[in-house]
């Protein structure tokens, strides 16, 4: 259970950098202190909704090292955030809201693209971002393409 004395903050952007990222999920990048991943979540203090170190479909959680008190962070998938830890309710609510907005934006991007109409489209996914696999290659949905041909209904 979270301690009442710890302050939980929600920020749109934070101090996440490659230098303070817990790349192995267990080791403090500042002092080398090791803890299991779940234990890092129990000392989390900051939810970063739009991390500077972007990862599609993810937010970042900053934790304070109990040994050196430096902040370090990891990504968490928005889709499973509420199930992945004992998070404050306002964090869960903010991540759900961010996830819904991100998915809605991806749907709008897909609808504004020409990919869904193209006969060269092999497959696609629309989640927190758009991704297409077609004769032109793989990547996000596009609005212009040199080989676009309208698919027959």
Backbone bond lengths (Angstrom), bond angles and torsions (degrees), N, CA, C in turn:
res aa  C-N    CA-C-N  psi(-1)  N-CA   C-N-CA  omega(-1)  CA-C   N-CA-C  phi
1 X - - - 1.447 - - 1.522 109.69 -
2 X 1.304 117.72 142.35 1.454 123.65 -178.27 1.531 109.78 -70.85
3 X 1.332 115.38 145.54 1.460 118.76 178.52 1.513 110.05 -82.89
4 X 1.327 116.02 145.45 1.460 121.92 -176.85 1.521 112.03 -69.46
5 X 1.322 118.53 -24.58 1.464 120.96 -175.79 1.530 112.85 -76.89
6 X 1.311 117.16 -21.08 1.464 119.87 -178.51 1.517 110.09 -77.15
7 X 1.328 116.89 135.85 1.460 121.16 179.29 1.516 109.47 -94.34
8 X 1.327 115.12 129.98 1.452 122.01 178.83 1.512 108.35 -103.88
9 X 1.324 115.84 127.60 1.462 120.34 -179.83 1.516 109.99 -121.51
10 X 1.330 114.76 150.53 1.459 122.89 172.56 1.514 105.92 -118.58
11 X 1.348 116.47 125.11 1.458 120.91 179.43 1.525 108.91 -129.00
12 X 1.321 115.88 154.03 1.461 118.54 178.05 1.526 110.50 -78.16
13 X 1.319 118.39 -39.04 1.462 121.42 173.90 1.519 107.61 -136.15
14 X 1.308 116.00 156.21 1.460 119.26 -173.36 1.507 113.66 -137.84
15 X 1.313 114.17 -156.09 1.462 121.65 -176.68 1.528 110.83 -103.79
16 X 1.320 116.90 30.03 1.459 120.91 178.39 1.528 109.81 -75.21
17 X 1.311 115.71 124.40 1.463 122.52 176.55 1.523 108.17 -135.03
18 X 1.299 117.65 169.63 1.466 120.18 175.64 1.528 110.59 -64.18
19 X 1.334 117.33 -30.53 1.460 121.26 -177.46 1.536 112.39 -70.31
20 X 1.332 118.81 -32.05 1.464 119.05 -178.81 1.534 112.51 -107.24
21 X 1.320 116.61 22.18 1.472 122.39 176.82 1.528 109.42 -86.55
22 X 1.328 116.79 133.02 1.463 120.73 174.20 1.526 108.08 -83.42
23 X 1.300 116.36 86.19 1.464 122.31 -174.66 1.512 113.62 -62.16
24 X 1.319 117.79 -32.41 1.470 120.32 179.38 1.532 111.53 -99.63
25 X 1.325 117.07 6.12 1.462 124.98 178.62 1.529 113.49 69.29
26 X 1.323 119.26 -3.16 1.460 121.17 -174.37 1.522 114.63 -124.03
27 X 1.330 118.19 -23.00 1.455 121.11 -169.43 1.523 112.64 -110.81
28 X 1.328 115.95 129.09 1.462 120.74 175.76 1.525 108.25 -65.63
29 X 1.319 118.47 122.78 1.463 120.04 -178.69 1.529 112.70 -69.88
30 X 1.314 117.60 -13.58 1.459 121.12 -178.69 1.532 112.43 -86.80
31 X 1.349 116.83 -48.11 1.473 119.08 -174.68 1.524 113.94 -120.05
32 X 1.344 117.99 -8.73 1.464 120.87 179.64 1.521 114.39 86.87
33 X 1.338 118.25 2.17 1.465 121.51 177.76 1.527 108.99 -59.77
34 X 1.350 116.00 136.54 1.464 120.40 -177.77 1.531 110.99 -112.99
35 X 1.322 114.75 136.76 1.463 122.29 173.09 1.520 107.28 -144.08
36 X 1.324 116.02 156.42 1.457 120.01 174.16 1.525 108.23 -64.95
37 X 1.340 115.76 151.75 1.466 121.07 -176.99 1.523 112.32 -53.84
38 X 1.298 119.87 -47.41 1.455 122.84 -178.86 1.514 113.10 -60.37
39 X 1.319 116.44 -31.10 1.467 119.96 178.57 1.522 111.06 -72.22
40 X 1.327 117.08 -31.68 1.464 119.98 174.98 1.522 109.89 -62.86
41 X 1.328 116.41 -38.92 1.468 120.26 179.09 1.524 111.09 -62.13
42 X 1.330 117.55 -31.55 1.466 121.07 -179.42 1.527 112.56 -72.68
43 X 1.328 118.11 -14.79 1.469 120.43 176.15 1.532 110.75 -110.52
44 X 1.331 116.35 16.93 1.465 121.43 178.59 1.520 110.36 -67.52
45 X 1.318 115.45 142.69 1.464 119.91 -179.54 1.525 113.30 -129.75
46 X 1.346 118.12 -20.67 1.464 120.31 -174.76 1.531 110.13 -133.56
47 X 1.326 115.10 129.37 1.458 122.74 172.07 1.520 106.95 -99.78
48 X 1.333 117.26 123.49 1.463 122.50 -179.22 1.530 107.79 -108.74
49 X 1.328 116.24 110.10 1.469 120.83 -174.59 1.523 113.71 -74.81
50 X 1.325 118.05 -32.98 1.470 122.01 178.94 1.525 108.33 -128.48
51 X 1.330 116.81 78.57 1.464 119.79 -176.38 1.525 112.67 -59.85
52 X 1.313 116.02 145.88 1.468 120.63 175.08 1.525 109.45 -64.64
53 X 1.315 116.87 -35.86 1.465 122.02 176.00 1.532 106.95 -90.30
54 X 1.325 115.93 85.55 1.467 124.12 -171.47 1.516 112.46 -67.29
55 X 1.310 114.97 141.09 1.463 122.86 169.52 1.524 105.58 -144.17
56 X 1.306 116.79 122.76 1.464 121.63 -175.52 1.522 111.59 -53.79
57 X 1.335 115.69 133.14 1.451 121.53 176.94 1.515 114.46 75.19
58 X 1.332 117.39 14.67 1.455 120.56 -175.24 1.524 113.25 -129.54
59 X 1.316 113.75 155.76 1.454 122.79 168.55 1.536 105.38 -117.02
60 X 1.319 117.69 179.97 1.460 120.54 177.03 1.516 109.59 -124.88
61 X 1.324 115.71 149.20 1.453 122.23 176.82 1.525 107.62 -123.20
62 X 1.326 115.29 124.60 1.465 122.63 -179.76 1.529 108.77 -97.80
63 X 1.305 115.69 132.06 1.463 122.13 178.98 1.520 109.43 -121.42
64 X 1.330 115.24 152.31 1.464 120.54 178.12 1.521 108.81 -100.71
65 X 1.324 116.30 128.49 1.456 121.12 -179.99 1.532 109.26 -67.01
66 X 1.337 118.43 128.65 1.459 120.33 179.73 1.530 113.15 -70.79
67 X 1.333 117.00 -12.36 1.463 119.68 -179.43 1.524 111.93 -95.26
68 X 1.344 118.14 -49.75 1.475 120.33 -175.99 1.527 112.91 -110.39
69 X 1.332 117.55 -7.39 1.467 125.13 178.18 1.531 113.91 67.53
70 X 1.328 117.53 13.14 1.468 120.70 175.31 1.522 109.03 -79.30
71 X 1.326 116.51 150.31 1.450 121.50 177.01 1.511 111.18 -85.86
72 X 1.339 116.34 139.61 1.460 121.69 172.76 1.523 106.55 -142.97
73 X 1.310 116.43 161.71 1.460 119.13 -169.80 1.514 112.12 -142.50
74 X 1.354 114.30 164.30 1.464 123.32 171.49 1.528 108.01 -143.84
75 X 1.329 115.67 158.02 1.465 120.61 172.98 1.526 109.73 -77.99
76 X 1.311 115.46 151.35 1.467 122.74 170.30 1.518 106.75 -133.37
77 X 1.319 116.94 137.25 1.470 121.49 177.27 1.520 109.60 -67.34
78 X 1.324 116.43 132.97 1.464 120.18 178.39 1.522 110.75 -64.28
79 X 1.321 116.51 -37.27 1.460 122.70 -175.01 1.534 112.29 -57.80
80 X 1.312 117.45 -36.83 1.471 120.87 -175.38 1.525 112.91 -116.05
81 X 1.316 117.71 11.14 1.460 121.33 -174.08 1.525 113.09 -54.12
82 X 1.314 117.55 -46.76 1.468 119.97 -174.64 1.528 112.27 -64.06
83 X 1.326 117.91 -21.02 1.454 121.64 -178.50 1.526 112.88 -98.33
84 X 1.328 117.57 -7.93 1.464 120.43 -170.92 1.523 114.38 -94.76
85 X 1.313 118.42 1.11 1.459 119.52 179.74 1.514 112.01 -174.26
86 X 1.297 115.20 175.83 1.459 122.06 178.20 1.524 107.74 -94.09
87 X 1.328 114.94 73.45 1.464 121.24 -173.37 1.521 111.69 -88.94
88 X 1.331 117.30 152.70 1.471 119.71 173.02 1.533 109.84 -61.02
89 X 1.321 116.66 146.12 1.464 121.56 -177.63 1.517 112.19 -56.53
90 X 1.339 117.79 -39.94 1.465 118.90 -179.02 1.531 111.19 -66.15
91 X 1.337 118.49 -29.44 1.464 120.46 175.78 1.526 109.57 -67.02
92 X 1.329 116.77 -47.13 1.467 121.42 -179.88 1.526 109.47 -59.30
93 X 1.333 116.95 -45.00 1.462 121.05 179.87 1.525 111.83 -62.34
94 X 1.325 117.44 -42.29 1.470 121.28 179.65 1.524 111.51 -65.75
95 X 1.324 117.11 -39.69 1.470 120.25 179.54 1.522 110.51 -68.98
96 X 1.332 118.38 -39.75 1.466 120.94 176.37 1.529 110.32 -60.38
97 X 1.319 116.19 -43.75 1.464 120.84 179.90 1.532 110.75 -64.48
98 X 1.315 117.32 -43.33 1.472 121.86 178.89 1.529 110.07 -64.65
99 X 1.329 117.81 -42.35 1.460 122.38 -179.94 1.531 110.51 -62.05
100 X 1.324 117.19 -45.49 1.461 120.93 179.51 1.524 111.08 -62.98
101 X 1.323 117.60 -42.69 1.467 121.49 179.83 1.527 111.10 -65.73
102 X 1.322 116.97 -39.44 1.466 121.52 179.61 1.525 110.90 -66.01
103 X 1.320 117.06 -42.28 1.466 120.85 178.14 1.523 111.37 -66.21
104 X 1.317 116.93 -39.94 1.459 120.65 177.93 1.526 110.78 -62.77
105 X 1.332 116.98 -41.53 1.464 120.82 177.72 1.531 110.83 -62.57
106 X 1.327 116.95 -40.64 1.472 120.51 178.19 1.531 110.73 -63.83
107 X 1.310 117.41 -41.61 1.468 120.39 177.55 1.528 110.79 -61.61
108 X 1.328 116.10 -40.82 1.463 119.36 178.30 1.529 111.31 -65.29
109 X 1.327 116.54 -39.64 1.469 120.04 177.40 1.528 110.60 -63.88
110 X 1.323 117.23 -40.69 1.463 120.67 179.25 1.533 110.25 -64.30
111 X 1.321 116.28 -44.33 1.460 120.64 179.66 1.519 113.04 -64.81
112 X 1.327 117.32 -32.07 1.460 121.64 179.71 1.531 111.97 -82.29
113 X 1.324 116.60 -11.01 1.467 119.98 -178.99 1.530 110.35 -82.57
114 X 1.324 115.02 171.72 1.469 120.30 173.56 1.523 111.27 -98.96
115 X 1.310 116.65 -8.44 1.463 121.06 -173.35 1.526 113.44 -58.64
116 X 1.310 117.23 -43.69 1.455 120.32 -175.43 1.522 112.30 -64.49
117 X 1.339 117.73 -17.54 1.464 122.40 -179.35 1.532 113.22 -98.23
118 X 1.325 117.28 -5.94 1.465 121.09 -169.74 1.530 112.40 -86.08
119 X 1.319 115.68 137.78 1.470 120.01 179.52 1.529 111.87 -73.15
120 X 1.324 118.11 -13.54 1.470 121.34 -179.68 1.528 113.67 -89.86
121 X 1.325 116.94 0.97 1.462 121.08 179.84 1.529 109.45 -73.88
122 X 1.341 115.64 125.80 1.467 121.33 178.34 1.526 110.82 -93.68
123 X 1.329 116.54 -44.40 1.459 121.35 178.99 1.524 108.69 -162.24
124 X 1.318 114.91 164.32 1.462 119.72 179.47 1.516 109.66 -159.12
125 X 1.322 115.51 156.60 1.457 122.01 171.64 1.521 108.38 -132.76
126 X 1.302 114.44 144.22 1.454 120.79 174.60 1.516 105.88 -131.34
127 X 1.328 115.62 111.44 1.464 121.51 179.13 1.511 107.45 -133.72
128 X 1.321 115.12 -106.99 1.460 119.86 174.67 1.523 110.86 -85.05
129 X 1.313 115.63 -6.65 1.461 122.54 175.02 1.532 106.73 -155.96
130 X 1.329 115.88 172.75 1.462 119.30 176.83 1.519 108.32 -101.35
131 X 1.316 115.97 146.55 1.454 121.21 177.64 1.515 107.92 -147.32
132 X 1.328 116.11 126.49 1.453 121.17 -179.32 1.519 110.35 -122.94
133 X 1.328 114.74 148.72 1.453 122.63 174.01 1.522 105.30 -126.32
134 X 1.334 116.08 117.16 1.460 119.89 -175.41 1.524 109.99 -149.68
135 X 1.305 115.57 -176.69 1.464 121.77 179.74 1.531 111.05 -60.00
136 X 1.335 116.86 -30.97 1.471 120.86 -179.73 1.525 112.77 -78.33
137 X 1.330 117.44 -15.17 1.462 121.36 179.89 1.516 112.31 133.95
138 X 1.325 114.73 -159.47 1.464 121.08 -179.50 1.522 108.18 -122.54
139 X 1.340 116.11 150.00 1.447 119.95 177.54 1.513 111.67 151.39
140 X 1.324 116.35 -165.90 1.463 119.79 -179.50 1.524 111.11 -70.35
141 X 1.315 116.11 161.23 1.466 121.65 177.06 1.529 109.08 -61.54
142 X 1.326 116.02 147.34 1.476 121.13 -176.83 1.523 110.42 -124.09
143 X 1.322 115.00 160.90 1.471 120.78 177.79 1.530 111.65 -103.33
144 X 1.327 116.05 -14.25 1.460 121.22 177.10 1.518 108.37 -137.17
145 X 1.344 115.31 143.80 1.462 120.16 179.73 1.525 107.97 -156.39
146 X 1.315 116.04 135.97 1.465 121.66 -178.12 1.530 113.10 -69.13
147 X 1.331 118.21 -23.74 1.468 119.89 -176.89 1.530 112.85 -111.08
148 X 1.313 117.63 13.28 1.468 120.87 -178.07 1.527 110.77 -58.78
149 X 1.327 114.83 131.69 1.460 122.13 170.60 1.520 107.11 -138.53
150 X 1.297 115.52 127.84 1.467 120.06 -177.75 1.533 110.60 -63.70
151 X 1.337 115.25 131.59 1.460 120.97 177.93 1.518 109.63 -73.89
152 X 1.310 114.86 149.27 1.473 119.29 176.34 1.517 107.91 -76.97
153 X 1.349 116.55 142.97 1.470 118.93 -179.64 1.508 113.78 -65.45
